[in-house]
């Protein structure tokens, strides 16, 4: 049985996230109406809050969320990494975020 409430879309966008005063650059792996998977080697512990900036075309979308789960990459030396974090967004209702996600549904 599917646990997810919303469908995921594959979308690779530049993202910057902030955790405990440090910023990290990465990319999105997939997105839904209420959450984002961030591909990163710099995972943060589940349950912690982060701030996120997504750059899309001519706009920067600023969001807040908390980490639902994180997974370290099995091979950090690989050019293709699979590790990252699932982030539940707290302010997913923002129109600019919803239009970004809904444009590909």
Secondary structure in CASP SS format (residue, H / E / C, confidence):
PFRMAT SS
TARGET T0000
AUTHOR 0000-0000-0000
METHOD secondary structure of the structure
MODEL  1
X C 1.00
X C 1.00
X C 1.00
X C 1.00
X C 1.00
X C 1.00
X C 1.00
X C 1.00
X E 1.00
X E 1.00
X C 1.00
X C 1.00
X C 1.00
X E 1.00
X E 1.00
X E 1.00
X E 1.00
X E 1.00
X E 1.00
X C 1.00
X C 1.00
X E 1.00
X E 1.00
X E 1.00
X E 1.00
X E 1.00
X E 1.00
X E 1.00
X E 1.00
X E 1.00
X E 1.00
X C 1.00
X C 1.00
X C 1.00
X E 1.00
X E 1.00
X E 1.00
X E 1.00
X E 1.00
X C 1.00
X C 1.00
X C 1.00
X C 1.00
X C 1.00
X C 1.00
X C 1.00
X C 1.00
X C 1.00
X E 1.00
X E 1.00
X E 1.00
X E 1.00
X E 1.00
X E 1.00
X E 1.00
X E 1.00
X C 1.00
X C 1.00
X E 1.00
X E 1.00
X E 1.00
X E 1.00
X E 1.00
X E 1.00
X E 1.00
X E 1.00
X E 1.00
X E 1.00
X E 1.00
X E 1.00
X E 1.00
X C 1.00
X C 1.00
X C 1.00
X C 1.00
X C 1.00
X C 1.00
X C 1.00
X C 1.00
X C 1.00
X C 1.00
X C 1.00
X C 1.00
X E 1.00
X E 1.00
X E 1.00
X E 1.00
X E 1.00
X E 1.00
X C 1.00
X C 1.00
X C 1.00
X C 1.00
X C 1.00
X H 1.00
X H 1.00
X H 1.00
X H 1.00
X H 1.00
X H 1.00
X H 1.00
X H 1.00
X C 1.00
X C 1.00
X C 1.00
END
